[in-house]
């Protein structure tokens, strides 16, 4: 799967940037949801932030796999 992604043009830098962006998006979605919640219900805002924040480890792991593939290819 990593080979296929690499052949499609995905590089480790792209996955690392996506991981960093998902951390920022997690904070933004939590803050935005916090302001939009009627009555100050924090549970829904917390779930949104956690949901988006769970993407970061996947992107970082994919970046590591791609980096290992790129290193072995040289």
C-alpha positions as semicolon CSV with decimal commas, in nm:
position;residue;x (nm);y (nm);z (nm)
1;X;0,000;0,000;0,000
2;X;0,286;0,238;0,083
3;X;0,444;0,167;-0,255
4;X;0,118;0,247;-0,432
5;X;0,077;0,575;-0,241
6;X;0,436;0,670;-0,321
7;X;0,383;0,594;-0,689
8;X;0,070;0,813;-0,684
9;X;0,286;1,105;-0,568
10;X;0,226;1,106;-0,193
11;X;0,546;1,180;-0,002
12;X;0,629;1,163;0,367
13;X;0,631;1,544;0,388
14;X;0,270;1,552;0,271
15;X;0,160;1,308;0,540
16;X;0,353;1,496;0,811
17;X;0,192;1,824;0,703
18;X;-0,150;1,659;0,711
19;X;-0,079;1,538;1,066
20;X;0,023;1,884;1,182
21;X;-0,279;2,038;1,008
22;X;-0,513;1,790;1,176
23;X;-0,383;1,897;1,517
24;X;-0,458;2,260;1,432
25;X;-0,793;2,166;1,285
26;X;-0,874;1,974;1,603
27;X;-0,816;2,283;1,814
28;X;-1,014;2,502;1,574
29;X;-1,305;2,259;1,555
30;X;-1,315;2,231;1,934
31;X;-1,309;2,609;1,978
32;X;-1,566;2,665;1,704
33;X;-1,796;2,397;1,839
34;X;-1,755;2,536;2,190
35;X;-1,890;2,874;2,078
36;X;-2,174;2,722;1,876
37;X;-2,310;2,500;2,153
38;X;-2,630;2,630;2,309
39;X;-2,639;2,631;2,685
40;X;-2,266;2,574;2,720
41;X;-2,279;2,196;2,665
42;X;-1,910;2,107;2,642
43;X;-1,946;1,734;2,571
44;X;-2,027;1,778;2,203
45;X;-1,744;2,027;2,153
46;X;-1,502;1,787;2,321
47;X;-1,612;1,499;2,097
48;X;-1,557;1,705;1,781
49;X;-1,205;1,800;1,887
50;X;-1,119;1,443;1,983
51;X;-1,263;1,304;1,658
52;X;-1,048;1,528;1,440
53;X;-0,747;1,491;1,671
54;X;-0,749;1,114;1,619
55;X;-0,646;1,165;1,257
56;X;-0,300;1,300;1,350
57;X;-0,140;0,971;1,462
58;X;-0,260;0,802;1,143
59;X;-0,105;1,070;0,925
60;X;0,221;1,064;1,123
61;X;0,239;0,683;1,100
62;X;0,176;0,702;0,727
63;X;0,449;0,966;0,699
64;X;0,691;0,740;0,884
65;X;0,606;0,446;0,658
66;X;0,658;0,660;0,350
67;X;0,986;0,798;0,487
68;X;1,113;0,443;0,546
69;X;1,010;0,346;0,194
70;X;1,181;0,654;0,047
71;X;1,498;0,583;0,245
72;X;1,506;0,217;0,135
73;X;1,451;0,320;-0,225
74;X;1,775;0,523;-0,236
